[in-house]
Amino acid sequence: MSKKLHCGISTNNKTNIMIKSESITKLAISIAKFQAEVPVIPKSEQAYGYKYAALDTIIERIRQPLAKHGLSFMHLVGEGGSVACLILHESGEYIQSNYVTLPEDNSNNRTTPIQKMGSAITYAKRYTLSAMLGLSVDEDTDAAPAKKPTPKQAKAPAKQKQLPELKPGADKWDKAVESLKAGTTTLAAISKHYRISIENQNKLAYHETSK
């Protein structure tokens, strides 16, 4: 396997460690070809008012396109149910996401703590895999109608101000790319101020990890 490279990026006194092989040239080319061929992934599951693609469905649809271009993936589960996704290329090149820990769903009092952690881990696997490969696996809920309040609610919560979208061609896009290349910010920090599609997150992540 290629030489391991750790890129430390400091933001707000916190350090995110991006792990990748010394070169990801072949990996990047294969991911681009994979993204051009991967089929539409059906969003057949529904929860909390929106539709999404289940992890099993995602894996079923991407397995062959990944193998065709010499790609594979694996998930690493760390302390506290944290999850990282590793994308590998047959050349030995690879890139690994940061570890992600998602909150457990406490809406169902009948589930055990182990079941809640298992559900959070599965969601984190789906989230990290789709982000690393630039997959669209969630329904766009920007235009979804607000839910009517239940009888127990006094009133519906006030709608939060929508963040501006960051995409190629926007005024802030080039500045964001330059900052990522210079190591003066991170994708996580940018995402706090802008809405970014999974496809564009993948594009920005390439600049963040290719320094």
Buried (B, 14 or more C-beta within 10 A) or exposed (E): EBEEBEBEBEBEEEEBEBBBBEBBEBBBEBBEBBBEEBEEBEBEBEEEEEBBBBBEBBBEBBEEBBEEBBBEBEBEEEEEBBBBBBBBBEBBBBBBBBBBBBEBBEEEEEBEEEEBBBBBBBBBBBBBBBBBBBBBBBBEEEEEEEEEEEEEEEEEEEEEEEEEEBBEEBEBBEEBBEBBEEBEBBBBBBBEEBEBBBEBBBBBBBBBBBE
